[in-house]
Amino acid sequence: MSTHLPFNTVGPSMPSKHVGINAAQDAPPTGAEAPSLTMSRRTVLAAAAGMAGAAMVGSAFAQSSGAASGTGKASYRSQPRSPQGGVWNHDEVALVLIDYQVEMFKQIRSETPAELIDLNTRFLIRIAKAFDIPVILSTVGVEMGVNGPTRASIAKELPGAHIIDRSSMNAWEDEPFHAAVAATGKKRLIFGALYTEICLAFPVVDAIKEGYEVMIVADAVGGQSQIAHATALDRLAHAGAIPNTALALSTELFRDWKSAQAERARPIIIWYLGELKKRGSQG
């Protein structure tokens, strides 16, 4: 199914104030990375569902363009929090990304392929920058000489980032990391990490115990086996973490197509759906 979206993709930019990063928006890449040629049945079904969802998103975009209703973009307001507070809003969250390093990507053996995890992570970063969401980026074992730095494609999305390197597999026990999270002032944290069963699971359960609310992005994380990944997701859900996926999360943060955040999200979502289409056609 085509993901062509019939509307103007140019939206206003918004200055960002992130923790330890230069918030200048990068232009979308000109080429797609090589996709994994091995996909699980669940991944194939998810991709098919994503293509179907693209048409629905495109319809919503077209309906909310403002031209039909006569509502100009200048009148768009910032998306307020919901009265019930069940859904998460862009202004109450921080994005926490842990150990997206070359060595970790090479060992992913769970349902979401490594290249799709890379894409979903970059998509989350672009959404965070557009919405002025603080981003915490951390690595493990770089200063020790054990591991390499953050994967280049992801690091490129955060030029000038202050990356917090650790020796502990549990980032929550690392004092500079913990201090950086606290400095955001946010009590709702969006987590992504490699691997699901170790560097995601350990800090998430500790953060929950400390009183934070945590959302985990299931298609932006991966494990060293499918059973390890799935078991860790179950563990985290039982501990109180909220599972979500990258595209669903991005829309939850703004929800209303006639919000200021929707204007900033549109070109990013269009880029993302285009990248998914390329991978679908190649796979």
Disulfide bonds with the S-S distance in Angstrom:
none
